[in-house]
Amino acid sequence: MRRGAFFLLVALGLAPSLSTAAADLQPSVSVTAPGAKASCLPMPDDRDAGESCVIAEFGEVGAVDNHRFHFAVYQYQNPSSSVLNHTRVVVFEAPVPGTMRAVVATESDPAIGYDKPRILRSGDRVLLHIPGREAGTGNFNRERLYMWRAGQWREVDTTSWLDDLTRRLPAGYGAWKGIYPDYRTLKASTPLWRKGDGNACPTGGRADLVLGLHDDRIVLRGLRHRRTAECS
């Protein structure tokens, strides 16, 4: 991996605030803007040790309260198997011209692919959304969502509401694949499967969902079960 010596200082600065589930990098040491664009930062979770890394894409995310944000897509190459190649998205804040500091990073996993981060506005809330999905028939949602609060990004729990959905569906019905909410409108929709259905043929209609934000988590506010044409 291409890592300058000064990036090692960044890693030391980031390590105390990094979780094993994902690299939440606040607060971090500032680096030069050219350095952030040219080389991958080492990640304190150390999952990528021994792999090469290049910056596949670098661009702007937008601004919130005069804080400007950029992103980088790290592309990791595994020396033993290309099947294990993977990506990571890192979000940088530019506190002053010419410098950047990493504030958020996704986990890195060969089964998960991430899209460009976006700043969304839902009512009076400002959100940072990093779309992500897991490969496979389940097409599970592995996104990351943050809320802007007190001058920093706070991670939002986007999964616990799925347990509430399971409890509120009719007996024998389930959402077997990933659900991808629209966080601007706080709505979502999913096909429903019934026991005995094939993976590609849900026969349980559709659930239209109304979501909400409570503290730092997504909650299920409402559910409407619609009957739709069954698979043939």
C-alpha positions as CSV (number, residue, x, y, z in Angstrom):
1,M,0.0,0.0,0.0
2,R,1.3,3.5,-0.9
3,R,1.7,5.1,2.5
4,G,3.9,8.1,3.3
5,A,5.6,8.3,6.6
6,F,3.4,11.2,7.7
7,F,0.4,9.0,7.2
8,L,1.6,6.8,10.1
9,L,1.1,9.8,12.4
10,V,-2.5,10.0,11.1
11,A,-3.1,6.4,11.9
12,L,-1.9,6.9,15.5
13,G,-4.2,9.9,15.8
14,L,-7.2,8.0,14.5
15,A,-6.8,4.7,16.4
16,P,-8.5,5.6,19.7
17,S,-11.7,6.6,18.0
18,L,-12.1,3.7,15.5
19,S,-14.7,1.0,16.0
20,T,-14.2,-2.5,14.6
21,A,-17.5,-2.4,12.7
22,A,-16.5,0.7,10.7
23,A,-13.9,3.4,10.7
24,D,-15.5,6.4,12.5
25,L,-12.5,8.7,12.3
26,Q,-13.5,11.7,14.4
27,P,-11.4,13.5,15.5
28,S,-8.3,12.9,13.2
29,V,-5.0,14.5,12.3
30,S,-5.1,16.9,9.4
31,V,-3.1,16.0,6.2
32,T,-2.4,18.0,3.1
33,A,-5.0,18.1,0.4
34,P,-2.6,16.7,-2.3
35,G,-1.7,13.9,0.1
36,A,-5.3,13.0,0.7
37,K,-5.8,12.8,-3.0
38,A,-2.7,10.8,-3.8
39,S,-2.4,8.0,-1.2
40,C,-4.6,5.8,0.9
41,L,-4.6,6.4,4.6
42,P,-3.8,3.3,6.8
43,M,-6.9,2.3,8.6
44,P,-6.8,1.4,12.3
45,D,-8.9,-1.7,11.8
46,D,-5.9,-3.2,9.9
47,R,-8.0,-5.4,7.8
48,D,-6.1,-4.3,4.7
49,A,-2.6,-5.1,5.9
50,G,-0.6,-6.6,3.0
51,E,-2.8,-5.3,0.3
52,S,-2.1,-2.6,-2.2
53,C,-4.3,0.4,-2.3
54,V,-5.0,3.2,-4.9
55,I,-7.4,6.1,-4.9
56,A,-10.0,5.1,-7.5
57,E,-12.0,8.3,-7.3
58,F,-11.8,11.6,-5.4
59,G,-14.5,14.3,-5.4
60,E,-16.6,16.8,-3.5
61,V,-19.6,15.8,-1.3
62,G,-20.9,19.2,-0.4
63,A,-21.0,21.7,2.5
64,V,-22.8,21.9,5.8
65,D,-22.7,24.9,8.0
66,N,-19.6,26.2,6.2
67,H,-17.9,22.8,6.6
68,R,-16.8,21.4,3.2
69,F,-16.5,17.7,2.6
70,H,-14.8,15.5,0.0
71,F,-14.7,11.8,-0.5
72,A,-12.2,9.2,-1.7
73,V,-12.9,5.6,-2.9
74,Y,-10.0,3.3,-1.9
75,Q,-9.5,0.3,-4.1
76,Y,-7.7,-2.6,-2.4
77,Q,-6.0,-5.3,-4.4
78,N,-5.4,-8.6,-2.6
79,P,-2.1,-10.3,-3.7
80,S,-3.4,-13.8,-3.3
81,S,-6.9,-13.6,-5.0
82,S,-8.7,-11.0,-7.0
83,V,-12.0,-12.3,-5.6
84,L,-10.9,-10.7,-2.3
85,N,-10.4,-7.2,-3.8
86,H,-12.6,-4.6,-2.2
87,T,-13.3,-0.9,-1.7
88,R,-13.7,1.5,1.1
89,V,-15.2,5.0,1.1
90,V,-13.5,7.7,3.1
91,V,-15.1,11.2,3.8
92,F,-12.8,14.1,4.5
93,E,-13.5,17.5,5.9
94,A,-11.5,20.5,4.7
95,P,-11.1,22.6,7.8
96,V,-8.8,25.2,6.2
97,P,-7.7,25.6,2.6
98,G,-5.0,23.1,1.6
99,T,-5.7,20.6,4.4
100,M,-8.1,17.7,5.0
101,R,-8.9,15.3,7.8
102,A,-10.7,12.0,7.5
103,V,-13.9,12.0,9.5
104,V,-15.8,8.9,8.3
105,A,-14.9,5.7,6.6
106,T,-16.8,2.6,5.8
107,E,-15.7,-0.9,6.6
108,S,-13.9,-2.8,3.9
109,D,-15.3,-6.2,2.8
110,P,-15.1,-8.0,-0.5
111,A,-18.8,-8.8,-0.3
112,I,-19.9,-5.2,0.0
113,G,-19.9,-2.4,-2.6
114,Y,-20.3,1.3,-1.8
115,D,-21.5,4.2,-3.9
116,K,-20.6,7.9,-3.7
117,P,-21.6,9.6,-0.4
118,R,-24.4,12.2,-0.6
119,I,-25.6,14.9,1.7
120,L,-29.4,14.8,2.1
121,R,-31.8,17.1,3.8
122,S,-34.9,15.7,5.5
123,G,-36.9,18.4,7.3
124,D,-34.5,20.3,9.5
125,R,-32.0,17.4,9.6
126,V,-28.9,17.1,7.5
127,L,-27.8,13.5,6.7
128,L,-24.7,12.0,5.1
129,H,-25.7,8.8,3.2
130,I,-23.2,6.3,1.9
131,P,-25.1,3.7,-0.2
132,G,-23.9,0.2,0.1
133,R,-25.1,-3.3,-0.8
134,E,-24.0,-6.8,-0.2
135,A,-23.6,-9.2,-3.1
136,G,-25.7,-12.3,-3.3
137,T,-29.4,-13.2,-3.7
138,G,-30.4,-11.3,-0.6
139,N,-29.1,-8.0,-2.1
140,F,-28.9,-6.8,1.5
141,N,-28.6,-3.1,2.3
142,R,-25.2,-2.3,3.9
143,E,-25.5,1.5,3.7
144,R,-24.0,3.9,6.2
145,L,-26.0,6.9,7.5
146,Y,-24.9,9.9,9.6
147,M,-26.7,12.9,11.1
148,W,-25.1,16.3,11.4
149,R,-25.2,17.3,15.0
150,A,-23.1,19.7,17.1
151,G,-20.6,20.2,14.3
152,Q,-19.9,16.6,13.5
153,W,-21.4,13.5,11.9
154,R,-23.2,11.1,14.3
155,E,-23.8,7.6,13.1
156,V,-27.5,6.6,12.7
157,D,-28.8,3.1,13.4
158,T,-30.5,2.0,10.2
159,T,-31.1,-1.6,11.0
160,S,-32.9,-2.1,14.4
161,W,-36.3,-0.9,12.9
162,L,-36.2,-4.1,10.7
163,D,-37.0,-6.1,13.9
164,D,-40.1,-4.0,14.4
165,L,-41.1,-4.6,10.8
166,T,-40.9,-8.4,11.3
167,R,-43.1,-8.1,14.3
168,R,-45.7,-6.0,12.6
169,L,-46.1,-8.1,9.4
170,P,-48.9,-10.6,9.1
171,A,-48.0,-14.1,10.4
172,G,-46.1,-16.1,7.7
173,Y,-45.0,-13.0,5.8
174,G,-41.5,-11.6,5.5
175,A,-39.2,-9.2,3.7
176,W,-36.4,-11.5,2.5
177,K,-34.3,-9.0,0.6
178,G,-32.7,-5.6,1.2
179,I,-34.8,-2.5,1.8
180,Y,-33.5,0.8,0.5
181,P,-35.3,3.7,2.1
182,D,-35.6,7.2,0.6
183,Y,-34.2,9.3,3.5
184,R,-35.4,12.6,2.0
185,T,-39.0,11.4,2.3
186,L,-38.5,8.8,5.0
187,K,-40.4,6.2,3.1
188,A,-39.7,2.8,1.8
189,S,-41.4,-0.1,0.1
190,T,-40.6,-3.9,-0.2
191,P,-42.1,-7.0,-1.7
192,L,-43.3,-9.6,0.8
193,W,-42.6,-13.3,0.7
194,R,-44.7,-16.1,2.2
195,K,-43.6,-19.5,3.4
196,G,-43.0,-21.7,0.4
197,D,-42.2,-18.9,-2.0
198,G,-39.2,-19.1,-4.3
199,N,-36.6,-16.5,-3.7
200,A,-37.3,-14.8,-7.0
201,C,-41.1,-14.9,-6.7
202,P,-42.7,-13.1,-3.7
203,T,-46.4,-13.7,-3.5
204,G,-47.2,-11.7,-0.3
205,G,-47.9,-8.4,-2.0
206,R,-46.0,-5.3,-0.9
207,A,-45.4,-3.3,2.3
208,D,-45.3,0.5,2.0
209,L,-43.4,1.9,5.0
210,V,-43.4,5.3,6.7
211,L,-40.2,5.8,8.7
212,G,-39.0,8.4,11.2
213,L,-35.8,9.6,12.9
214,H,-35.8,9.3,16.7
215,D,-32.5,10.3,18.4
216,D,-29.9,8.6,16.3
217,R,-31.9,5.7,14.9
218,I,-34.5,5.1,12.2
219,V,-37.9,4.0,13.4
220,L,-40.9,2.5,11.8
221,R,-43.9,4.9,12.0
222,G,-46.4,3.2,9.7
223,L,-47.0,0.1,7.5
224,R,-49.6,-0.4,4.7
225,H,-49.9,-3.9,3.3
226,R,-51.0,-3.9,-0.4
227,R,-52.2,-6.9,-2.3
228,T,-50.5,-7.1,-5.7
229,A,-50.5,-9.6,-8.6
230,E,-48.8,-12.8,-7.5
231,C,-45.8,-14.2,-9.4
232,S,-46.7,-16.7,-12.1
